[in-house]
Amino acid sequence: MCDEIVVRAPIDRCFLLSTSLAIVEMELGMHPVKGRTSGLVLRGDTVRWEGWQLGIPQFHESLIEPFEPPVFFRDSMIAGRFASFEHDHHFEDRGDGTVLLQDEVRFSMPFGFAGRMVGRGFLVPHIRGLLRRRFVLLKRIAEGEEWQQYLQ
């Protein structure tokens, strides 16, 4: 599944804000508890997130790799409830003072047919909502003055 948004801000700012654990935590409602737990993620970092999603305690541990500032990074699940999970973050400078942010999420569920039904029925809409809220939050922060709180 994919989503995108245009942000009126420099590409470096958009990229760095997208790597901010504080911003992800705000939107996701889960907390980084192991690996990198604050600041900005870098190539090779791992982050273990724990918290509640859909009324169920969750954990999700990601590896940040590849990492190509300021145009791309991927977080890939290395432990968690999914059979597999990858989140690609693309950034394209449009040359007019705006940046196109594009996210692509790919995942699969354990438990065969039943897992696929849960994925389609519950998780796809849930993840789409998370992506949309993340983009709205990133746009607001990047286009205003709030970005300075996250990038010192």
Backbone as JSON, one array per atom type, in Angstrom:
{
  "sequence": "MCDEIVVRAPIDRCFLLSTSLAIVEMELGMHPVKGRTSGLVLRGDTVRWEGWQLGIPQFHESLIEPFEPPVFFRDSMIAGRFASFEHDHHFEDRGDGTVLLQDEVRFSMPFGFAGRMVGRGFLVPHIRGLLRRRFVLLKRIAEGEEWQQYLQ",
  "N": [[0.85, -1.17, 0.0], [0.43, 2.28, -0.68], [1.14, 5.75, -0.07], [1.12, 9.32, -0.35], [2.35, 12.73, -0.08], [2.64, 16.25, -0.58], [5.03, 18.52, 0.52], [5.86, 21.73, 1.59], [8.84, 22.5, 2.04], [12.4, 22.21, 2.7], [14.17, 19.39, 1.28], [16.07, 18.06, 2.9], [15.21, 18.69, 5.49], [12.67, 17.47, 5.52], [13.41, 14.78, 5.2], [15.01, 14.31, 7.52], [13.15, 14.86, 9.59], [11.44, 12.74, 9.16], [12.92, 10.7, 10.16], [12.82, 11.0, 12.85], [12.43, 9.73, 16.02], [10.8, 10.73, 18.05], [8.7, 11.97, 16.69], [7.57, 9.8, 15.3], [6.78, 8.28, 17.51], [4.83, 9.96, 18.62], [2.8, 9.84, 16.71], [2.35, 7.09, 16.38], [1.86, 6.01, 18.89], [3.22, 4.08, 20.23], [6.18, 3.09, 22.03], [9.71, 3.61, 21.83], [11.9, 1.18, 23.05], [14.23, -0.25, 23.04], [17.46, -0.63, 21.48], [18.03, 2.07, 19.31], [16.61, 4.69, 21.06], [15.93, 7.32, 21.13], [16.09, 10.54, 19.47], [17.32, 10.74, 16.11], [16.99, 8.21, 13.66], [19.55, 6.23, 12.14], [21.5, 4.74, 9.49], [21.64, 1.25, 9.84], [20.7, 1.22, 12.44], [18.7, -0.28, 15.01], [15.38, -0.47, 16.25], [13.25, -1.11, 18.84], [9.88, -1.18, 19.29], [7.26, -0.83, 21.61], [3.93, -1.21, 22.79], [0.41, -0.46, 22.63], [-1.84, -1.51, 20.15], [-4.8, -1.49, 18.36], [-6.12, -2.41, 20.62], [-4.55, -4.43, 21.63], [-1.59, -5.67, 23.18], [1.49, -4.85, 21.69], [4.56, -5.48, 19.91], [7.31, -4.42, 17.96], [10.11, -4.72, 16.11], [12.54, -3.03, 14.3], [14.92, -2.8, 11.61], [16.97, -0.32, 10.3], [17.69, 0.1, 7.16], [18.17, -0.15, 3.69], [19.78, 3.14, 3.69], [19.73, 6.21, 2.46], [20.37, 9.26, 2.56], [19.36, 12.39, 1.13], [17.12, 10.98, 0.17], [15.96, 8.41, 0.5], [14.96, 5.8, 2.75], [14.61, 2.66, 4.47], [12.63, 0.85, 6.76], [12.72, -2.28, 8.14], [11.02, -5.02, 9.48], [12.4, -6.97, 12.04], [11.63, -8.43, 14.14], [8.5, -9.29, 15.49], [4.86, -9.12, 15.23], [4.01, -9.53, 12.62], [4.38, -11.62, 9.67], [6.12, -10.67, 7.78], [7.41, -7.34, 7.24], [7.86, -4.32, 5.66], [8.79, -0.94, 5.26], [9.05, 1.58, 3.1], [10.51, 4.75, 2.59], [10.34, 7.45, 0.58], [11.74, 10.39, -0.91], [11.36, 13.2, -2.87], [12.73, 15.93, -4.37], [11.01, 18.5, -5.78], [11.82, 20.76, -7.09], [10.56, 23.19, -6.9], [10.45, 24.3, -4.45], [9.09, 22.47, -3.0], [8.59, 19.16, -1.66], [8.04, 15.83, -2.55], [6.75, 13.39, -0.6], [6.74, 9.97, -0.31], [5.38, 6.98, 0.78], [5.69, 3.5, 1.06], [4.28, 0.54, 2.09], [4.77, -2.82, 2.76], [3.52, -5.91, 3.73], [3.11, -9.12, 5.3], [1.04, -11.61, 6.8], [1.14, -13.99, 9.49], [-0.28, -17.31, 9.84], [-1.63, -18.19, 7.54], [-4.54, -18.37, 5.49], [-6.4, -17.26, 7.33], [-4.84, -15.29, 8.56], [-4.34, -13.65, 6.32], [-6.94, -12.68, 5.87], [-7.43, -11.21, 8.23], [-5.42, -9.32, 7.88], [-6.26, -7.97, 5.5], [-8.85, -7.12, 6.23], [-8.64, -5.7, 8.67], [-6.0, -4.71, 9.25], [-4.94, -3.42, 6.93], [-6.68, -1.1, 6.54], [-6.14, 0.13, 9.05], [-3.32, 0.59, 8.99], [-3.18, 2.25, 6.75], [-4.5, 4.5, 7.79], [-2.67, 5.21, 9.83], [-0.43, 5.91, 8.24], [-1.47, 8.12, 6.83], [-2.05, 9.92, 8.96], [0.54, 10.27, 9.91], [1.76, 11.57, 7.72], [0.28, 13.99, 7.64], [1.01, 15.07, 10.1], [3.84, 15.3, 9.76], [3.91, 17.15, 7.64], [2.72, 19.42, 8.82], [4.59, 20.0, 10.85], [7.01, 20.32, 9.38], [6.45, 22.47, 7.66], [5.96, 24.62, 9.3], [7.25, 26.32, 12.18], [7.8, 24.5, 14.08], [9.5, 22.38, 13.48], [12.06, 22.94, 14.34], [12.24, 22.13, 16.96], [12.76, 19.45, 16.81], [15.01, 19.09, 15.26], [17.95, 19.89, 16.07]],
  "CA": [[0.0, 0.0, 0.0], [1.23, 3.49, -0.85], [0.53, 7.05, 0.19], [2.06, 10.41, -0.63], [1.94, 14.09, 0.26], [3.59, 17.29, -0.98], [5.38, 19.36, 1.65], [6.62, 22.94, 1.22], [9.99, 22.58, 2.95], [13.58, 21.6, 2.08], [14.2, 17.93, 1.3], [16.83, 17.59, 4.06], [14.33, 18.82, 6.66], [11.64, 16.42, 5.43], [14.06, 13.49, 5.45], [15.4, 14.2, 8.93], [11.94, 14.76, 10.42], [10.91, 11.39, 8.99], [13.73, 9.76, 10.95], [12.69, 11.36, 14.26], [11.67, 8.78, 16.85], [9.78, 11.47, 18.81], [7.53, 12.18, 15.82], [6.94, 8.5, 15.09], [6.14, 7.91, 18.77], [3.64, 10.79, 18.76], [1.77, 9.37, 15.78], [2.12, 5.66, 16.5], [1.36, 5.65, 20.2], [4.07, 3.06, 20.81], [7.37, 3.72, 22.58], [10.97, 2.89, 21.58], [12.38, 0.67, 24.34], [15.51, -0.96, 22.88], [18.15, -0.14, 20.29], [17.95, 3.54, 19.39], [15.37, 5.02, 21.75], [15.65, 8.76, 21.02], [16.81, 11.23, 18.4], [17.08, 10.41, 14.7], [17.57, 6.92, 13.28], [20.62, 6.23, 11.15], [21.75, 3.44, 8.83], [22.07, 0.17, 10.71], [20.04, 1.25, 13.74], [17.49, -1.07, 15.3], [14.46, 0.16, 17.19], [12.16, -1.98, 19.29], [8.72, -0.43, 19.72], [6.27, -1.58, 22.39], [2.74, -0.43, 23.13], [-0.89, -1.05, 22.32], [-2.46, -1.21, 18.87], [-6.06, -2.22, 18.18], [-6.49, -3.01, 21.89], [-3.7, -5.61, 21.9], [-0.19, -5.29, 23.38], [2.26, -5.14, 20.48], [5.97, -5.14, 19.82], [7.76, -4.38, 16.58], [11.52, -4.32, 16.07], [12.93, -2.71, 12.93], [16.28, -2.47, 11.19], [16.96, 0.79, 9.35], [18.66, -0.2, 6.11], [19.17, 0.84, 3.32], [19.65, 4.5, 4.21], [20.36, 7.05, 1.44], [19.92, 10.64, 2.75], [18.04, 12.67, 1.71], [16.1, 10.52, -0.78], [15.33, 7.1, 0.75], [15.36, 4.82, 3.76], [13.66, 1.56, 4.7], [12.65, 0.12, 8.02], [12.28, -3.66, 7.93], [10.79, -5.74, 10.72], [13.26, -8.12, 12.34], [10.88, -9.19, 15.14], [7.19, -8.7, 15.7], [3.66, -9.92, 15.02], [3.82, -9.8, 11.2], [5.31, -12.58, 9.07], [7.12, -9.77, 7.22], [6.94, -5.96, 7.21], [8.84, -3.35, 5.16], [8.25, 0.41, 5.07], [9.96, 2.4, 2.31], [10.28, 6.19, 2.68], [10.95, 8.12, -0.57], [11.69, 11.85, -0.88], [11.72, 13.74, -4.19], [12.73, 17.39, -4.46], [10.29, 18.84, -7.01], [12.45, 21.9, -7.71], [9.74, 24.39, -6.76], [10.32, 24.56, -3.01], [8.28, 21.41, -2.37], [9.12, 17.8, -1.66], [7.05, 14.76, -2.58], [7.02, 12.28, 0.31], [6.0, 8.77, -0.69], [5.59, 5.82, 1.63], [5.15, 2.23, 0.59], [4.32, -0.49, 3.12], [4.49, -4.19, 2.33], [3.53, -6.81, 4.87], [2.35, -10.36, 5.24], [0.61, -12.07, 8.1], [1.23, -15.43, 9.75], [-1.54, -18.06, 9.98], [-2.25, -18.51, 6.26], [-5.75, -17.69, 5.02], [-6.97, -16.46, 8.42], [-3.98, -14.12, 8.69], [-4.6, -12.76, 5.18], [-8.24, -12.03, 6.08], [-7.22, -10.18, 9.27], [-4.62, -8.28, 7.26], [-7.09, -7.18, 4.58], [-10.02, -6.54, 6.87], [-8.36, -4.81, 9.81], [-4.69, -4.06, 9.28], [-4.75, -2.49, 5.81], [-7.26, 0.21, 6.88], [-5.44, 0.69, 10.2], [-2.01, 1.08, 8.55], [-3.46, 3.42, 5.89], [-4.79, 5.62, 8.7], [-1.41, 5.61, 10.46], [0.37, 6.61, 7.23], [-2.09, 9.42, 6.56], [-1.82, 10.78, 10.12], [1.97, 10.57, 9.93], [2.02, 12.58, 6.7], [-0.32, 15.26, 8.06], [1.86, 15.56, 11.18], [5.12, 15.72, 9.18], [3.66, 18.37, 6.85], [2.5, 20.54, 9.75], [5.85, 20.3, 11.54], [8.02, 20.78, 8.42], [6.09, 23.74, 7.03], [5.91, 25.67, 10.31], [8.5, 26.53, 12.93], [7.92, 23.41, 15.05], [10.58, 21.47, 13.09], [13.28, 23.27, 15.07], [12.24, 21.37, 18.22], [13.19, 18.08, 16.54], [16.28, 19.1, 14.53], [18.8, 20.92, 16.7]],
  "C": [[0.89, 1.22, 0.0], [0.42, 4.72, -0.45], [1.59, 8.1, -0.1], [1.46, 11.74, -0.23], [3.03, 15.03, -0.23], [3.78, 18.23, 0.2], [6.21, 20.54, 1.14], [7.71, 23.16, 2.26], [11.18, 21.95, 2.24], [13.6, 20.08, 2.26], [14.96, 17.41, 2.52], [15.98, 17.64, 5.32], [13.28, 17.7, 6.66], [12.22, 15.05, 5.75], [14.36, 13.32, 6.93], [14.19, 14.09, 9.85], [11.34, 13.37, 10.33], [11.69, 10.35, 9.77], [13.63, 10.02, 12.45], [11.84, 10.36, 15.03], [10.57, 9.5, 17.63], [8.53, 11.68, 17.97], [6.82, 10.87, 15.56], [6.17, 8.08, 16.35], [4.83, 8.68, 18.96], [2.5, 10.23, 17.92], [1.39, 7.92, 16.05], [1.51, 5.27, 17.84], [2.1, 4.48, 20.82], [5.38, 3.75, 21.2], [8.62, 2.92, 22.23], [11.59, 2.47, 22.92], [13.75, -0.01, 24.25], [16.13, -0.55, 21.56], [18.22, 1.38, 20.41], [16.6, 3.89, 20.01], [15.05, 6.52, 21.73], [16.45, 9.33, 19.85], [16.37, 10.77, 17.03], [17.72, 9.07, 14.38], [18.59, 7.12, 12.16], [20.73, 4.83, 10.54], [22.25, 2.42, 9.86], [21.44, 0.17, 12.09], [18.93, 0.21, 13.81], [16.68, -0.28, 16.32], [13.41, -0.87, 17.55], [11.08, -1.08, 19.88], [7.81, -1.35, 20.52], [5.12, -0.65, 22.73], [1.5, -1.19, 22.74], [-1.37, -0.58, 20.96], [-3.69, -2.09, 18.74], [-6.45, -2.98, 19.45], [-5.66, -4.21, 22.3], [-2.27, -5.12, 22.16], [0.64, -5.75, 22.17], [3.74, -4.87, 20.72], [6.36, -5.23, 18.35], [9.21, -3.9, 16.6], [11.95, -4.18, 14.61], [14.42, -2.5, 12.8], [16.17, -1.37, 10.15], [18.08, 0.55, 8.34], [17.89, -0.65, 4.87], [18.8, 2.25, 3.8], [20.43, 5.42, 3.28], [19.86, 8.5, 1.57], [20.2, 11.49, 1.5], [16.89, 12.1, 0.87], [15.39, 9.22, -0.41], [15.86, 6.48, 2.04], [14.25, 3.81, 3.93], [13.79, 1.1, 6.14], [12.0, -1.24, 7.77], [12.14, -4.35, 9.27], [11.78, -6.9, 10.86], [12.66, -8.97, 13.46], [9.54, -8.49, 15.32], [6.07, -9.65, 15.32], [3.39, -10.26, 13.55], [4.73, -10.95, 10.77], [6.45, -11.81, 8.42], [6.52, -8.37, 7.18], [8.09, -5.08, 6.74], [8.12, -2.03, 4.89], [9.31, 1.24, 4.37], [9.52, 3.86, 2.39], [11.05, 6.85, 1.53], [10.74, 9.63, -0.47], [12.18, 12.37, -2.23], [11.6, 15.26, -4.16], [12.11, 17.76, -5.8], [10.81, 20.1, -7.67], [11.67, 23.2, -7.61], [9.54, 24.77, -5.3], [9.47, 23.53, -2.29], [8.99, 20.07, -2.52], [7.94, 16.83, -1.69], [7.53, 13.66, -1.64], [6.14, 11.12, -0.11], [6.38, 7.64, 0.26], [4.98, 4.6, 0.97], [5.35, 1.21, 1.71], [3.95, -1.82, 2.49], [4.53, -5.08, 3.58], [2.8, -8.1, 4.53], [2.1, -10.82, 6.67], [0.89, -13.56, 8.26], [-0.18, -16.04, 9.72], [-2.33, -18.19, 8.68], [-3.47, -17.67, 5.91], [-6.35, -16.79, 6.1], [-6.15, -15.18, 8.62], [-4.19, -13.13, 7.55], [-5.93, -12.02, 5.36], [-8.15, -10.94, 7.15], [-6.44, -9.02, 8.68], [-5.47, -7.38, 6.37], [-8.2, -6.44, 5.31], [-9.72, -5.51, 7.94], [-7.06, -4.03, 9.66], [-4.46, -3.1, 8.12], [-5.41, -1.15, 6.13], [-6.55, 0.89, 8.05], [-4.1, 1.31, 9.78], [-2.19, 2.28, 7.62], [-3.73, 4.66, 6.75], [-3.53, 6.12, 9.39], [-0.53, 6.39, 9.48], [-0.17, 8.01, 6.98], [-1.86, 10.38, 7.72], [-0.35, 11.18, 10.23], [2.3, 11.67, 8.93], [1.47, 13.95, 7.1], [0.54, 15.89, 9.16], [3.2, 16.07, 10.64], [4.97, 17.03, 8.4], [3.52, 19.58, 7.78], [3.81, 20.96, 10.41], [6.86, 20.91, 10.56], [7.71, 22.15, 7.86], [6.02, 24.9, 8.02], [7.27, 25.85, 10.95], [8.78, 25.39, 13.91], [9.09, 22.47, 14.75], [11.85, 21.71, 13.9], [13.37, 22.54, 16.41], [12.82, 19.96, 18.03], [14.57, 18.0, 15.88], [17.15, 20.22, 15.08], [20.23, 20.78, 16.24]]
}
